């Protein structure tokens, strides 16, 4: 990874954060809770994938339609996030594969 890639990544992240800050306060709160949960659960492609920008797109559409954030995702934020990443490999999956002795994993 070159310095130019790092700089470009920071620019993209700052633009993403600016989009989040432009959302109404209730959307921002829910987004931050979703982000915190997703960083904990750890989908492998979270940092460079389309998941977080896709959530912001979805929220921006909800704002434009005049809907509240809980109308869009429901009251269980974790369940909504789990549904978003149900088909994505997580770091926990990779770790489990490495200790179970599956092909490609390290054996103990």
N, C-alpha and C positions, 0 to 999 in steps of 0.2 A: 504494500500500500504506500503510495507516494504522498508527499506533502500536499500535492494538488488534490488528491482524492480526499484527504482529511479536511482540507479547506472547503471543498465542495460539499462534503457530508455535513459540515457545520452550517453552511449556508442553507442547505435543505432543512436541517433540523430547526434552525431559527425561523425559517418561513413557516414550518409546521406549527411551532409554538405560537407564532403570531396569529395563525388561523384559529388556534384553540382560544387564545385570549380575545378574539373577536366574537366568540360565542356568548350567549347570555350566561349569567352567573350559575344558574342551575345546571346547564349543560356542561360548564367548565368543571363543576364539582364532580359530576358523574364521570366525565372523561378522565379526570385525575384519578378517581377511584378505580376505573377500568384499567388505566395505564399501570397503576400500582399493582393491581391483581395480575395483569398479564406479565409484568416484569418478574413477579414472584413465581408464577407458574412456568414461565420460560419457554414459549414456542421458539424453536431454533431460528426461524426466519423473522422474528419480531423486529430486530433492529434495521434490517434492510428490505423488509418485505412490505407489501401493500396494506397490511392490517391496520396500523394506526392511522395512516392517511385516509383509508377507507371509512374508518369510524368517524373521522372529522367530516368527510363528504356526507355521510349518512346523517350526522347531526345538523349540518348546514341545510340539508334538504328538509329536515324536520322543523328547523327554525323558519325556513321560507314558507312552509305549509301552515305555520302557526300552531304547531303541536308542542306540548310539553315533553320534556325528555323521558319521563316515566311512561307516557303514552307510547313512545317508540320502543323502549326496551323492557318495560315491565318493572316490577319492584325488586326483583332479584338480579342485581348487577352481576354477581358471580355466575349465575346460571346462564345469563346472556353471553358472557365472555366464554364460558365453557362451550357453549353451542357454536361460537365463532371459530374456536380452535379445535373442534372435535376431530378433524382430519389432519391436523398439523402435528408433526413430531415435536416433542418437547425435550428439554434437556433431561428431564426425569426419565423419559422413554429411552433416551440414548444411554443413560447411566444404567438403567435396568437391563438393557441389552448387553452392556459390557460386563456386568457381573453374572449374568445368567449363562454365559458361555455360548451365546449365539454366534454364528459365523460373522466375522468382522469385529467381534468384541474381544476385549482382553480377558483372559482367564485368570482366576486367583488360585 
